[in-house]
Amino acid sequence: MAKFYFLIIIIFSLSIQVAVAKTINDPTKPKLQKVNNKKNNISSKSNKQQLTAIFLKKGNYQAIINDKLYRRGDFFNNKKIIAIKSNKVLLKNEHGTSHLTLISPFKKQKKN
């Protein structure tokens, strides 16, 4: 009977740890908002366009612009994202193309 109570206590304590771990926020994780793929999506409270990160996920580049996550094909400030490269995002509208460059581009390290 003591083994049964011991097992119940272990299960209970593990479930509490899992519940507490889910409520803890990672302070290094940026606060992201997914964007709608609508042409009239206005992305930022200010007109400042700030590309803060580009990363590769499931074989496709994704970009964080003004704390929102974008993929190729999404619209940012009425411009379509036509490509995301390792250090810049290419945008296109009826007036032509433009690009956003990372705040501080990363340097690729050589493999040994």
C-alpha positions in Angstrom: 0.0 0.0 0.0 2.9 2.3 0.7 4.2 1.8 -2.8 0.8 2.8 -4.2 0.8 6.1 -2.3 4.4 6.7 -3.3 3.5 6.2 -6.9 0.6 8.6 -6.6 2.8 11.3 -5.1 5.4 10.9 -7.8 2.7 11.2 -10.6 1.2 14.2 -8.9 4.5 16.0 -8.5 5.4 15.4 -12.1 2.1 16.7 -13.4 2.5 19.9 -11.3 6.0 20.4 -12.8 4.7 20.1 -16.3 1.9 22.5 -15.6 4.3 25.1 -14.1 6.7 24.7 -17.0 4.0 25.5 -19.5 3.2 28.8 -17.8 6.8 30.1 -17.7 7.7 32.4 -20.7 11.0 32.3 -22.4 12.4 35.9 -22.0 14.6 35.5 -25.1 11.7 34.5 -27.4 10.4 37.5 -29.4 6.7 38.3 -29.2 5.4 37.3 -32.6 2.1 37.9 -34.2 1.1 36.0 -37.3 0.0 38.1 -40.2 -3.0 37.7 -42.5 -2.1 37.2 -46.1 -4.3 40.2 -47.1 -3.1 43.0 -49.4 -4.3 45.8 -47.1 -2.4 44.5 -44.1 -0.8 47.4 -42.3 2.0 46.0 -40.2 3.3 48.6 -37.9 2.1 51.4 -35.6 4.9 53.5 -37.0 6.2 53.8 -40.5 9.7 52.5 -39.5 10.3 49.2 -41.1 12.6 47.0 -39.0 13.8 43.6 -40.2 15.1 42.0 -37.0 15.5 38.3 -37.9 15.5 35.8 -40.7 15.4 32.1 -40.0 15.0 28.8 -41.9 12.0 26.7 -40.9 11.0 23.5 -42.7 13.1 24.5 -45.7 11.6 28.0 -46.1 13.0 31.3 -44.9 10.8 33.3 -42.6 11.3 36.9 -41.5 10.4 39.0 -38.5 9.5 42.5 -39.5 8.3 44.9 -36.8 7.8 42.0 -34.4 5.5 40.0 -36.8 6.3 36.8 -38.6 6.2 36.9 -42.5 6.6 34.3 -45.2 7.1 34.6 -48.9 3.8 35.6 -50.5 2.6 37.7 -47.4 2.0 41.4 -47.7 3.9 44.0 -45.7 2.8 47.7 -46.0 0.9 46.9 -49.3 4.0 45.3 -50.8 4.2 41.6 -51.6 7.1 39.7 -50.1 8.6 38.0 -53.2 11.7 36.5 -51.7 13.4 36.1 -48.3 17.1 35.6 -48.4 19.6 34.9 -45.6 20.1 38.6 -44.9 17.3 40.5 -46.7 13.6 40.5 -47.7 12.6 41.5 -51.2 9.3 43.5 -51.6 7.3 44.3 -54.7 4.4 46.6 -55.6 3.1 48.5 -58.6 5.9 51.1 -58.2 8.7 48.6 -58.3 10.8 46.5 -56.0 12.6 47.3 -52.7 14.3 45.4 -50.0 14.8 45.3 -46.2 18.1 44.3 -44.8 18.8 42.9 -41.4 19.7 45.3 -38.7 23.0 43.5 -38.1 23.6 40.8 -40.7 25.0 37.5 -39.3 28.2 36.1 -40.6 28.3 32.5 -41.8 30.9 30.4 -40.0 33.1 28.1 -42.0 32.6 24.4 -41.4 35.6 22.5 -40.2 
